[in-house]
Amino acid sequence: MAKTTKNNTITSPKGFLAAGLYCGVKASGRYDLGLLVCPTGAKAAAVFTTNTVVSAAVTVSKEHVKSPTVSAVVVNSGCANACTGKLGLNNANKMCTKTAQELKNVHRLSSIVRQSILVASTGIIGEQLPMGKIVAGISQATATLSDSSKAGLDFAKAIMTTDTKPKQAVRRFVISGSEVTIAGTVKGAGMIAPNMATTLCFLTTDAAISKPLLANALKSAMDGSLNRLTVDGHQSTNDTAIILASGLAGNRSIVSKRPRYKQFTKVLGELCEDLAQQMALDAEGATRMFKVVVKGAATKADAAKASRAVADYPLLKCAIHGGDPNWGRIICAVGSVGVKLNPAKLSCKLDRVTVFKNGAPTKFDRKKASEVVSRISHTITVDLGIGRESDFCYGCDLSAGYVKINADYHT
């Protein structure tokens, strides 16, 4: 008998169907349309870019996510539908209307309305969607919906732009005697900075949980994961993270911030941190990632500001690409952003190798330090020596590949 492989895609929680295909938006011929459906209706929550210029999809989804239940998410890649005026907004709404109509006709989901559909787009800014291709693609995707792992993977492929591979994660755990599953997929490789990224993130769960607490859990998870990732210090117009909860796991519903909620939030946070690390390793031109931990700060805001300054510093990112343990660039970055620190107690470690302590360089093994920063992943720890607060940020190296990808990208 053939061995059954566990489904580790967004269709693994109970109650979800997905599809992904090529409809003609991308000239490359790669998948460019995805559909995620919860036939029974799901509680939904979302967070969006804090950029003051937003895509039509963000505008529409900000309204639709307020609906008591959400039935589906329709996504296209290859065209951002941003800075496209009234026509772009009409097209985003048409994507929702068409999806609702198809689900009514093909899957007999008579209660579905346009407002129960969320929409997301990613790709080139300033171009109108090819709606003839999109509409045909939605019809085709609706007809091929499935709860299989292949369908989940196809969806993950359909949301990609400059990503080189799909990014997925799943967690299974027990709440009040019932197995609960959370799954997710994310795209994003460039224009990534804290407060989202050029990121589309879709999460599904079969947990029974109230809508307000689902929103709280999502915000907490994002704050500890995608909002702690920077590739190039720039956020997009389209950033969107959506979580759908079918409530079909059979657990006692999570309606208060008691242990069940804390357990759910902890696992969701771990899953999102997994996705963020996958993004860092698949950033445009990246060959390795690093985590910057800043401790001993006067305030958490100072720790966050200092950690991001290190992760964003181009000279350090280039040094890491070359395997150079240039700790001076780390100290320079920390001291340049106006955070409170004690120069006499300022210290820095590369994993366990202390390179700078109490304001002075140490005698360390440079070969060992070079080996640390040449690994696929390492941690930089900086102690500001002024307080007890800490925070962190993920970053990646900066290679010639990043320049080539963005020089060749369509304008």
C-alpha positions in Angstrom: 0.0 0.0 0.0 1.3 3.4 -0.9 2.3 5.6 2.0 0.0 8.6 2.5 1.8 12.0 2.8 0.3 14.4 5.3 -1.2 17.5 3.9 1.0 20.4 5.0 -0.7 23.2 3.0 -3.4 25.7 3.6 -6.0 23.0 2.9 -4.9 20.9 5.8 -7.3 22.5 8.4 -10.9 21.2 8.1 -13.2 23.1 5.9 -10.9 24.6 3.2 -10.6 24.2 -0.6 -8.1 25.8 -2.8 -6.9 26.1 -6.4 -4.1 27.8 -8.3 -3.5 28.2 -12.0 -2.1 30.2 -14.9 -4.7 32.6 -16.4 -2.5 34.9 -18.5 -1.5 37.8 -16.3 2.2 36.8 -16.2 4.2 36.8 -19.4 6.3 34.0 -17.9 3.4 31.5 -18.0 3.8 30.8 -14.2 0.7 30.4 -12.0 -0.9 33.8 -11.4 -4.4 33.2 -9.9 -5.3 31.6 -6.6 -8.6 30.8 -4.9 -9.1 29.9 -1.3 -12.6 28.9 -0.2 -14.4 28.0 3.1 -17.8 26.6 1.9 -19.3 26.8 5.4 -18.1 30.4 5.9 -15.3 31.4 8.1 -14.5 34.0 10.8 -11.9 36.3 9.2 -9.3 38.9 10.3 -6.7 40.8 8.4 -3.9 43.3 8.7 -2.7 45.5 5.9 0.1 47.8 4.8 0.6 51.0 6.7 1.7 52.7 3.5 -0.6 55.7 2.8 -0.8 54.6 -0.9 -2.7 51.3 -1.1 -3.9 49.0 -3.8 -7.5 48.6 -4.9 -7.5 45.1 -3.4 -6.5 46.5 0.0 -9.2 49.1 -0.1 -11.9 46.5 -0.9 -10.7 43.9 1.6 -10.5 46.4 4.4 -14.3 46.7 4.1 -15.2 43.1 3.3 -13.2 41.7 6.2 -15.8 43.4 8.5 -18.4 40.9 7.3 -19.5 38.4 10.0 -18.4 35.5 7.8 -16.0 35.3 4.8 -16.4 32.6 2.2 -13.4 33.0 0.0 -10.2 34.9 -0.9 -9.3 35.5 -4.6 -5.7 36.4 -5.4 -3.8 37.4 -8.5 0.0 37.9 -9.0 1.8 39.7 -11.8 -0.3 42.9 -11.5 -0.6 44.9 -8.2 -3.7 46.8 -9.3 -2.2 49.8 -7.3 -2.4 53.4 -8.4 -5.1 52.4 -11.0 -7.9 54.9 -10.0 -11.6 54.1 -10.1 -11.2 51.5 -12.8 -8.8 49.6 -10.6 -11.3 49.7 -7.7 -14.1 48.5 -9.9 -11.9 45.6 -11.1 -11.1 44.6 -7.5 -14.8 44.5 -6.8 -15.5 42.6 -10.0 -13.1 39.9 -8.9 -15.2 39.5 -5.7 -18.5 39.6 -7.6 -17.3 37.0 -10.1 -16.0 34.7 -7.4 -19.3 34.9 -5.5 -21.3 34.1 -8.7 -19.1 31.1 -9.6 -19.3 29.7 -6.1 -23.1 30.0 -6.2 -23.4 28.4 -9.6 -20.8 25.6 -9.3 -20.8 24.8 -5.7 -24.4 25.7 -4.8 -23.3 28.2 -2.1 -26.5 30.3 -2.4 -25.7 32.5 0.7 -22.5 33.9 -0.7 -22.4 37.6 -1.5 -19.7 39.9 -2.9 -19.0 41.4 0.5 -18.1 37.9 1.8 -15.2 37.7 -0.7 -11.7 39.1 0.1 -9.3 40.0 -2.7 -5.5 40.4 -2.9 -3.1 41.4 -5.7 0.6 41.6 -6.1 3.0 42.5 -8.9 3.7 45.6 -11.0 2.3 48.9 -9.8 0.4 51.2 -12.2 -1.1 48.6 -14.6 -4.7 47.7 -15.0 -5.8 44.1 -14.5 -6.5 42.1 -17.7 -10.1 41.4 -16.5 -11.0 39.1 -19.4 -8.2 36.7 -18.4 -8.9 37.2 -14.6 -12.6 36.4 -15.0 -11.9 33.3 -17.1 -9.3 32.3 -14.5 -11.8 32.6 -11.6 -14.2 30.3 -13.5 -11.5 27.7 -14.1 -10.2 27.9 -10.5 -13.7 27.5 -9.1 -14.2 24.3 -11.1 -10.9 22.8 -9.9 -11.3 23.6 -6.1 -10.0 20.8 -3.9 -8.9 20.1 -0.3 -5.9 18.1 -1.6 -2.3 19.0 -0.8 -1.7 19.6 -4.5 -4.4 22.2 -4.5 -2.9 23.9 -1.5 0.5 23.9 -3.2 -0.9 25.3 -6.4 -2.4 28.2 -4.4 1.0 28.8 -2.8 2.6 28.9 -6.3 0.0 31.2 -7.7 0.7 34.1 -5.2 4.5 34.2 -6.0 6.3 37.0 -7.8 10.1 37.1 -7.5 10.0 34.3 -4.9 12.0 31.3 -6.0 9.9 28.7 -4.1 6.6 28.4 -2.2 6.7 29.1 1.5 4.4 27.0 3.7 4.0 25.9 7.3 1.5 23.9 9.4 1.1 23.3 13.1 -1.2 20.7 14.7 -2.0 20.8 18.4 -4.8 20.0 20.9 -7.3 22.4 22.4 -9.9 21.2 24.9 -9.4 17.6 23.7 -9.7 18.4 20.0 -6.9 18.5 17.4 -6.6 22.0 15.9 -4.7 22.8 12.8 -3.2 26.1 11.7 -1.6 26.4 8.2 -0.2 29.2 6.2 1.5 30.3 3.0 3.3 33.6 2.3 5.0 35.3 -0.6 7.5 38.1 -0.6 11.2 38.5 -1.6 11.8 42.3 -2.1 10.4 45.6 -0.9 10.2 44.1 2.5 10.3 46.1 5.8 8.7 46.0 9.2 5.0 46.8 9.3 4.4 44.1 6.7 6.5 43.7 3.5 5.8 43.1 -0.1 3.9 40.3 1.5 0.7 38.4 0.9 0.1 36.0 3.8 -2.8 33.6 4.0 -3.5 31.6 7.1 -6.2 29.0 7.7 -7.4 27.2 10.9 -10.2 25.0 11.9 -10.2 26.4 15.4 -13.4 27.7 16.9 -12.6 31.2 18.0 -14.5 34.6 18.1 -13.8 37.1 15.4 -12.4 39.8 17.8 -10.0 37.3 19.4 -8.9 36.0 16.0 -8.0 39.6 15.0 -6.0 40.0 18.3 -4.2 36.8 17.7 -3.3 37.7 14.1 -1.9 41.1 15.1 0.2 39.6 17.9 1.5 36.9 15.5 2.4 39.5 12.8 4.1 41.8 15.4 6.4 38.9 16.3 7.2 37.7 12.8 6.5 39.5 9.5 6.8 42.9 11.3 10.2 41.8 12.4 11.6 41.2 8.9 13.4 43.6 6.7 15.1 42.9 3.3 15.6 46.4 1.9 13.7 48.8 4.2 10.8 49.5 2.0 7.1 48.4 2.3 4.6 47.8 -0.5 1.2 49.2 -1.4 -0.4 45.8 -1.3 0.7 44.1 1.9 -2.0 41.9 3.2 -2.2 39.1 5.8 -5.5 37.2 6.2 -6.6 34.5 8.5 -9.7 32.4 8.1 -11.1 30.2 10.9 -13.7 27.5 9.9 -14.5 26.5 13.4 -14.8 22.8 12.4 -12.1 21.4 14.8 -14.7 20.7 17.5 -12.8 22.5 20.2 -14.5 24.5 22.9 -14.8 27.9 21.3 -12.2 30.5 22.3 -14.2 33.4 23.5 -11.9 34.9 26.2 -8.2 35.6 26.8 -7.8 32.5 28.9 -5.4 29.5 28.4 -7.0 28.3 25.2 -6.5 31.7 23.6 -2.9 32.0 24.8 -2.2 28.5 23.4 -3.7 29.3 20.0 -1.8 32.7 19.9 1.5 31.0 20.8 1.2 28.4 18.1 0.0 30.9 15.5 3.0 33.1 16.4 5.4 30.2 16.0 4.0 29.4 12.6 4.2 33.0 11.4 7.8 33.2 12.6 8.6 30.1 10.6 7.1 31.8 7.5 9.1 35.0 8.1 12.4 33.0 8.3 11.5 31.2 5.1 11.0 34.7 3.5 14.4 35.9 4.7 16.1 32.9 3.1 14.3 33.4 -0.2 14.8 37.2 -0.3 15.9 38.6 -3.7 19.4 37.5 -4.2 19.8 36.3 -0.6 22.2 33.5 0.3 21.9 33.7 4.1 19.8 35.3 6.8 20.5 36.6 10.3 18.6 37.6 13.4 19.5 40.8 15.3 18.7 40.7 19.0 19.2 44.0 20.9 19.0 43.8 24.7 19.9 46.1 27.6 17.8 48.9 26.0 16.1 51.6 27.9 12.8 51.0 26.1 11.4 48.4 23.8 11.1 51.0 21.1 14.8 51.7 21.3 15.6 48.0 21.0 13.3 47.7 18.0 14.9 50.8 16.3 18.4 49.6 17.0 17.8 46.0 15.7 16.3 47.3 12.5 19.1 49.7 12.0 21.6 46.8 12.0 19.4 44.6 9.8 18.9 47.4 7.3 22.5 48.5 7.1 23.7 47.9 3.5 27.4 47.8 4.4 26.8 45.1 7.0 24.6 43.1 4.7 27.3 43.2 2.1 29.9 42.1 4.7 27.8 39.2 5.7 27.4 38.2 2.0 31.2 38.1 1.9 31.6 36.2 5.2 33.3 39.1 6.8 32.7 39.4 10.6 32.9 43.2 10.5 31.4 44.0 13.9 32.4 47.7 13.5 29.5 48.1 11.1 27.1 46.7 13.7 28.3 49.1 16.4 28.2 52.0 13.9 24.6 51.2 12.9 23.4 51.0 16.5 25.0 54.3 17.4 23.6 56.1 14.4 19.9 56.0 15.2 19.6 58.0 18.4 18.8 55.3 20.9 20.0 55.5 24.4 23.1 53.4 25.2 26.1 53.2 27.5 29.3 53.3 25.4 31.3 51.8 28.3 29.0 48.8 28.5 28.1 48.3 24.8 28.8 44.7 23.7 28.3 42.5 20.6 28.3 38.8 19.9 28.1 36.8 16.6 26.3 33.7 17.8 28.5 32.7 20.8 31.6 34.6 19.7 32.0 37.8 21.7 33.7 40.4 19.3 33.1 43.6 21.3 32.6 43.9 25.1 32.2 46.8 27.5 33.1 49.3 24.7 36.2 47.6 23.5 37.2 45.0 21.0 38.0 41.5 22.2 40.6 38.9 21.2 38.5 36.6 19.2 39.1 33.9 16.6 38.5 35.7 13.3 38.3 32.4 11.4 35.6 31.1 13.7 33.7 34.4 13.5 33.9 34.3 9.7 32.5 30.8 9.8 29.6 32.0 11.9 28.6 34.8 9.5 29.0 32.5 6.5 26.4 30.1 7.9 22.9 30.0 6.3 21.7 31.5 9.5 23.2 33.2 12.6 22.3 35.6 15.4 23.9 39.0 16.1 23.3 40.0 19.8 23.9 43.6 20.9 23.7 44.8 24.5 23.2 48.5 24.8 24.1 48.4 28.5 21.5 50.9 29.6 18.3 49.0 30.6 16.4 45.7 30.5 14.3 45.9 27.4 14.9 43.9 24.2 13.6 43.3 20.7 14.7 41.7 17.5 14.6 41.9 13.7 15.4 39.4 10.9 17.5 40.4 7.9 19.4 38.9 5.0 22.7 39.5 3.1 22.9 41.8 0.1 24.2 40.3 -3.1 24.8 41.2 -6.7 21.7 39.1 -7.3 19.5 41.7 -5.6 20.7 44.4 -8.0 20.2 42.2 -11.0 16.7 41.1 -10.1 15.6 44.7 -9.5 17.5 46.1 -12.5 15.8 43.6 -14.8 12.3 44.0 -13.2 9.7 45.5 -15.6 9.3 49.3 -15.3 
